[in-house]
Amino acid sequence: MSGPDTGKNQTESGEPSVLSRIVPDVVRRRYTLKFALVVAIMGVAIGIMGATATGVVSQQVEQNVEEEYQNLASQQANTLETWIERNSISVTLASKNDALSNTEPGARFDIRSELATTDGNVYGVNAIYLLNVSDSGARVVASPQLIADRQLNQTRRAWVGETPFDSIDVMDVHVTSVHRIGDTPVVAFVSPVTGHPDRYLVMEYSVTDLAMSLDTDTEGRVTMVVDDEGTIQATNDGDRIPGRDQYGNGTAMRPVRLASELKETDQKAGVVPDMAPHETILDEEYTVGYAPVEVSNVDLNWTVLVHEPRSNVFGFMLAISRWGKLATFGGILLVGLFGTAIGYNTTRDINRLRQWAHRMREGDLETTETTTRIDAIGELYDGFENMRRSLQQQIKEAERARKEAEVSRAEAMRMNEYLQQKAEEYSRIMRRCADGDLTQRLEPDGESDSMDQIATSFNDMLAELERATGQLKRFAVEVEDTGELLQTSSDSVRVASGHVADSVQRIADDADEQKEQLQEISREIDDLAAAFETLAEHGDDDVRAHGERLDEIAARISEIATLSEETLAESGIVAGAAEEQAAELTEISDRARDLTQYARPLRDTLEEFDTGTDADLYAEEPTVD
């Protein structure tokens, strides 16, 4: 099943995302696997968070319990230390009595009286006696409870004789191990007597009262006082006999050894949270708190041990752990159930949607699917339904368009054949026209407006071309005729102009000659007139009259000469103009000759075109002057 990211899971930059590179394609292609992976990750996350939280809480509770047990062991040790310290002070104070060092005859009764008084004043004393220690042993000097003057080893208190009397300093107190006097467990406190180095005061105390002072508030909790040898010195367990029963051996002695190690540190107590079951202690796993007993001026090797089944000590912690695990498991189970339910429903709907899409892809647009979901998947179903309907509509429209296209194609093929035939027909007619037969025409048949328009336009063009060709033919003929006429006329004019120019030139030459003659006559007359003027100055009136006449004649001749000169100039101008006209006529004649040469081939070419009518170029024939 394809998920949302079955395609290339890419960023906007086109590069594959980190997630797509990490997650295998087999998972990315299937929504079920992806959903299961997400649910599994959520379950693992819940499990990790639950286990972590449970572990943190359990660890905190366990730490609190261990601290509580350390404090409890320390409190019990303090109680025992207080008891020992009190008794040590009592025996020390009693041993300072001067009466105890009296060795006179009859002093025994006084000593016994003092001991009896002390016995009555000190609480908890089981027996009190004064010993005299020598190489032969310890002998009872006096006692309210013991027979005087007897060797101690002859009594039930022979164990007191094992005390290292020589090592006890004046300010020290030696505490023996617990021994039983009958059914009573007792411990002896031994203190040297001041003023007599061989005498020692011994005060016995029952540990029954001590055992009763040990913690008994919690059912199942057992408190014991054990020496380094493993002998029980005191206990609140009625089944154990102090001074006789052993605490244990091997691993059971571990707390005792640990307590001995604490004497060299500042730590007052410790705890071992998980001890294996032991037949002499507890038959199930238990927790033990330990604390060494330390009293000033008292050499002790006792350890207070507080025991309790682990199920009791860490019951709350175990309950938290258990319920935390159950809650974690329940959360995982809940996520799994809800995830499975949601995943199943979602996967089922997506599978149906995928199958529906596959059928639509195969062309089945009649099958439809529905769902009651109103979420995004429901909207997707609606979108697929709308798409199906749209595809149906598009297919119908495409089918209709296909049929129309087939009809159009058939029509186009028919039209194509028609156009090919018409084009071939038009091509043949156009080739004839190109060969010069301008009488051909394209026949419109009304089948195609475009072809009819082509035919009409072509026919109009041919008609115009035919008319133009006819006019060109006519024009060519007229140009040829006119050119020949112009050439003939220009030749005649050129000849006449030549004659005129020659005549004018001759006139000009004659005029020049006459001008020169007249100028010569004018000079002679001027000379004659000057002579006459000279004569006139001498008084000859007739001569003056003739001279004036000659002057008039000379003036007229001068005018004639001037007029001749002007005529000569005009004749020169006329001759020049005649020459220019002759030149122009020569140029016209040349152009007419060229026009005739060009018009004749044009006429021959135009004669090759067949036209139906002869077109007139001008309304009336042109005339050539």
Secondary structure as the mmCIF struct_conf table of DSSP 4:
data_model
#
loop_
_struct_conf.conf_type_id
_struct_conf.id
_struct_conf.beg_label_comp_id
_struct_conf.beg_label_asym_id
_struct_conf.beg_label_seq_id
_struct_conf.end_label_comp_id
_struct_conf.end_label_asym_id
_struct_conf.end_label_seq_id
TURN_TY1_P TURN_TY1_P1 PRO A 4 ASP A 5
BEND BEND1 GLY A 7 GLY A 7
STRN STRN1 GLN A 10 GLN A 10
TURN_TY1_P TURN_TY1_P2 GLU A 12 SER A 13
BEND BEND2 GLY A 14 GLU A 15
STRN STRN2 PRO A 16 PRO A 16
HELX_LH_PP_P HELX_LH_PP_P1 SER A 17 SER A 17
HELX_RH_AL_P HELX_RH_AL_P1 VAL A 18 ILE A 22
BEND BEND3 VAL A 23 VAL A 23
HELX_RH_AL_P HELX_RH_AL_P2 ASP A 25 ARG A 28
TURN_TY1_P TURN_TY1_P3 ARG A 29 ARG A 29
HELX_RH_AL_P HELX_RH_AL_P3 TYR A 31 SER A 95
TURN_TY1_P TURN_TY1_P4 LYS A 96 LYS A 96
HELX_RH_3T_P HELX_RH_3T_P1 ASP A 98 SER A 101
BEND BEND4 GLU A 104 GLU A 104
TURN_TY1_P TURN_TY1_P5 PRO A 105 GLY A 106
HELX_RH_AL_P HELX_RH_AL_P4 ALA A 107 ASN A 121
BEND BEND5 VAL A 122 VAL A 122
TURN_TY1_P TURN_TY1_P6 TYR A 123 GLY A 124
STRN STRN3 VAL A 125 SER A 134
TURN_TY1_P TURN_TY1_P7 ASP A 135 SER A 136
STRN STRN4 GLY A 137 ALA A 142
BEND BEND6 PRO A 144 LEU A 146
TURN_TY1_P TURN_TY1_P8 ALA A 148 ASP A 149
STRN STRN5 GLN A 151 GLN A 151
HELX_RH_3T_P HELX_RH_3T_P2 LEU A 152 GLN A 154
BEND BEND7 THR A 155 THR A 155
TURN_TY1_P TURN_TY1_P9 ARG A 156 ARG A 157
HELX_RH_3T_P HELX_RH_3T_P3 ALA A 158 GLU A 162
BEND BEND8 THR A 163 THR A 163
HELX_RH_3T_P HELX_RH_3T_P4 PHE A 165 SER A 167
TURN_TY1_P TURN_TY1_P10 VAL A 170 MET A 171
STRN STRN6 VAL A 173 VAL A 173
STRN STRN7 HIS A 174 VAL A 175
HELX_LH_PP_P HELX_LH_PP_P2 THR A 176 VAL A 178
STRN STRN8 HIS A 179 ILE A 181
TURN_TY1_P TURN_TY1_P11 GLY A 182 ASP A 183
STRN STRN9 THR A 184 PRO A 192
HELX_LH_PP_P HELX_LH_PP_P3 VAL A 193 VAL A 193
TURN_TY1_P TURN_TY1_P12 THR A 194 GLY A 195
TURN_TY1_P TURN_TY1_P13 PRO A 197 ASP A 198
STRN STRN10 ARG A 199 SER A 206
HELX_RH_AL_P HELX_RH_AL_P5 VAL A 207 SER A 213
BEND BEND9 LEU A 214 LEU A 214
BEND BEND10 ASP A 217 THR A 218
TURN_TY1_P TURN_TY1_P14 GLU A 219 GLY A 220
STRN STRN11 VAL A 222 ASP A 227
TURN_TY1_P TURN_TY1_P15 ASP A 228 GLU A 229
BEND BEND11 GLY A 230 GLY A 230
STRN STRN12 THR A 231 THR A 231
STRN STRN13 ILE A 232 THR A 235
BEND BEND12 ASN A 236 ASN A 236
TURN_TY1_P TURN_TY1_P16 GLY A 238 ASP A 239
BEND BEND13 ARG A 240 ARG A 240
TURN_TY1_P TURN_TY1_P17 PRO A 242 ARG A 244
BEND BEND14 ASP A 245 ASP A 245
STRN STRN14 GLN A 246 GLN A 246
HELX_RH_3T_P HELX_RH_3T_P5 GLY A 250 MET A 253
HELX_RH_AL_P HELX_RH_AL_P6 ARG A 254 LEU A 262
TURN_TY1_P TURN_TY1_P18 LYS A 263 GLU A 264
BEND BEND15 THR A 265 ASP A 266
STRN STRN15 GLY A 270 MET A 275
TURN_TY1_P TURN_TY1_P19 GLU A 279 THR A 280
BEND BEND16 ILE A 281 ILE A 281
BEND BEND17 ASP A 283 GLU A 284
STRN STRN16 TYR A 286 PRO A 292
STRN STRN17 VAL A 295 VAL A 295
TURN_TY1_P TURN_TY1_P20 SER A 296 ASN A 297
STRN STRN18 VAL A 298 VAL A 298
STRN STRN19 TRP A 302 PRO A 309
HELX_RH_AL_P HELX_RH_AL_P7 ARG A 310 VAL A 313
TURN_TY1_P TURN_TY1_P21 PHE A 314 PHE A 314
HELX_RH_AL_P HELX_RH_AL_P8 GLY A 315 GLU A 362
TURN_TY1_P TURN_TY1_P22 GLY A 363 GLY A 363
BEND BEND18 GLU A 366 GLU A 366
BEND BEND19 ASP A 375 ASP A 375
HELX_RH_AL_P HELX_RH_AL_P9 ALA A 376 ALA A 434
TURN_TY1_P TURN_TY1_P23 ASP A 435 GLY A 436
STRN STRN20 ASP A 437 ASP A 437
TURN_TY1_P TURN_TY1_P24 LEU A 438 THR A 439
BEND BEND20 GLY A 446 GLU A 447
HELX_RH_AL_P HELX_RH_AL_P10 ASP A 449 ALA A 536
TURN_TY1_P TURN_TY1_P25 GLU A 537 GLY A 539
HELX_RH_AL_P HELX_RH_AL_P11 ASP A 541 LEU A 606
TURN_TY1_P TURN_TY1_P26 GLU A 607 GLU A 608
BEND BEND21 PHE A 609 PHE A 609
STRN STRN21 ASP A 610 ASP A 610
BEND BEND22 GLY A 612 THR A 613
HELX_LH_PP_P HELX_LH_PP_P4 ASP A 614 ASP A 616
BEND BEND23 LEU A 617 GLU A 620
#
